[in-house]
Amino acid sequence: MSKKMLVIGEAREGALRNVTFEAIAAASKIGGGGEIVGVLCGDGNLESLGQEMIYQGADRVVTVSDEKLKTYTPEGYGQAVQAVIDNESPEGIVMGHTSIGKDITPKIASRLESGLISDVTEIDTDGGEIVFTRPIYSGKAFEKKVITDGLTFITIRPNNIASLERDESRSGEVSSSDVAINDLRTIVTDIIRKSSEGVDLSEAKVIVAGGRGVKSSEGFEPLEQLANALGGTVGASRGACDAGYCDYSLQIGQTGKVVTPDLYIACGISGAIQHLAGMSNSKVIVAINKDPEANIFNVADYGIVGDLFDVVPKLIEEIKQANVNA
Amino acid sequence: MNIFVLLKRTFDTEEKIVIKNGQIEDDGAEYIINPYDEYAVEEAINLRDEHGGEVTVVTVGEEDSEKQLRTALAMGADKSVLINTEDDLEEGDQYTTVKILEAFFADKEADIILAGNVAIDEASGQVGPRLAERLDIPCITTITDIKVDGENVNIERDVEGDVEKIETSLPLLVTCQQGLNEPRYPSLPGIMKAKKKPLEELELDDLDLEEDDVEQKSRTTEIFLPPEKEAGKVLEGESDEQVKELVSLLKTEAKVL
């Protein structure tokens, strides 16, 4: 049974986020051949972003452009997306489980009196019923869930569902929809950029994380260089955050972010159960630690027993060398 | 100020998850206040101390949640309410919980409701924003700073590592992120006082709700553990050799470079 699907797209610094393409792939799986309609909110001309969603597998895209949508606010985006939902009457909705996705989807679901399965990592349609897998207890366990009533509304975790093949020969209509955005009860007055390179931890392909063993905020510098050499970003354990070496926004673990990058390099992290919950589902894990008994080695694919301040600079050189040779 | 906190009881973060007969084994498990809800309790107490009023902590759950409510009272909350669904509901989802909370808050005239940004067990992060929508009040998630001045509220929130500054007004619902504050431990006098503070217990009937009114929209069909990770390779030799071997393995074996 095919379903008409809506995909809420998300752009960052003028480009669509990867998770939007993954959401289109998810919608295509759930929809089983039903129409996939993309929706994009922002200000200015959103035509080319809409076109990109078509190349990535959407059949049609509706854009809502308004200066009140320049920065995300739950009410502004909420009104815009709600208007498109009212118009399109989709049977399913997919969005990325990003900062904006986490913020807006429960509000939309609540207004629609609908269920919502958030942070989905896998979709299975084999048995006729659509079954969603999602981590619980920060990945210490998983649950399978089904929708029992109403809309099939989900958010997907970045990096887990493969996007479709990009196809520039695909064509579809990108139309703009005029939605009157009413006065907002909340306004964003300022955004202070603290994250480096705009790579979010949950979407990063490579994460270099530091723990208490990094010893100071200056100690994070080689980790940042390593992350740069690998095109990744820096994370931290709770120990490092509590000690004030870095900001809590970098914390990975049961409190903090749960991440599943392709490569996770743990430097000076002992591997408390709370930290492991946040990263042990990464595809490849490297541990660098002075203590051969450290718990982190139990989940690492590759381990180096040694001083991170000796190993990490050498690793940076070796990777730069490898990149030159490649 | 009429201040409310939404609180959930969760497994201690130290707990390993064991599955027995398809369910998570809770026999002998240690429970705590969901860590993000602790930030909410702390901030609620601080807001009351600064602006006056009363802090009421609310939980939807089972009889055993009383212990975590007492802890919140010992931290300094004034009143607590347990909406006990143990006899009425076998299962439910976030829709269910919010239907119940919506009925509870209908006549409360809350100025501010604080919740955790996410519960560390089911981690849906839905209950706060869903409830705000039902109550038709603004909702700001993942806050790291809040200043209330009369009706006006200035907030800083964490957005994937960046800080967003927001102006809004009461009534309001916020969800709390790490970095907001340092939750206090209950003091001994606090624990003694908490025993005498009110803990009201309600059931669906008291909120004029029937089981059908709160029927869930989604259902869990299976719970399972991730495949156990085999311990990997510890690389031998001096650091120069280890590093060379690692890069080579990451390229050829793991294929991530």
Interface residues (C-beta under 8 A of the other chain):
Chain A: P74 E75 T98 S99 K102 D103 P106 K107 A109 S110 R111 E113 S114 G115 L116 I117 S118 D119 V131 P135 I136 Y137 S138 G139 K140 A141 F142 E143 K144 K145 V146 I147 T148 D149 G150 R185 T186 I187 V188 T189 D190 I191 I192 R193 K194 S195 D200 L201 S202 V206 L230 C241 D247 Y248 S249 L250 Q251 Q254 T255 G256 V258 D262 L263 I273 Q274 A277 S280 N281 K283 V284 I285 V286 P292 F297 N298 V299 A300 D301 Y302 G303 I304 V305 G306 D307 D310 V311 K314 L315 E318 I319 A322
Chain B: F11 T13 E14 K16 I17 I19 I24 P35 Y36 D93 Q94 Y95 V98 I120 D121 E122 A123 S124 G125 Q126 V127 G128 P129 R130 L131 A132 E133 R134 P138 C139 I140 T141 T142 T144 D158 V159 E160 G161 D162 V163 E164 K165 I166 E167 T168 S169 Q177 Q178 G179 E215 Q216 K217 S218 R219 T220 T221 E222 I223 F224 L225 P226 K229 A231 G232 K233 V234 L235 S239 D240 Q242 V243 K244 L246 V247 L249 L250 K251 A254 V256 L257
